[in-house]
Amino acid sequence: MADPNQHPDPARWWRHRRRLAYWAMSALTLMALAGATGQIRADAVPLLQTIAWVFGIVVVAYYGNNAAEALANKGPTR
């Protein structure tokens, strides 16, 4: 049994986070293309707008975590 005081390994889940972010970016691109070509019905717009916000948050969180980790690994500069 693992030590309950030990923190989980964050690198273990990066592959899944990256895959989720790429799926979200793909879905946002497809929704933008569908909207630009007029494939979306007017009554579906509120649902798709909510989904776009959620996918946008996923992408921003992924890249924000990458930036925060890069800054943390950079260390203090003197």
Secondary structure as UniProt FT lines:
FT   TURN            4..5
FT   HELIX           10..13
FT   HELIX           14..36
FT   TURN            37..38
FT   HELIX           42..44
FT   HELIX           45..74
//
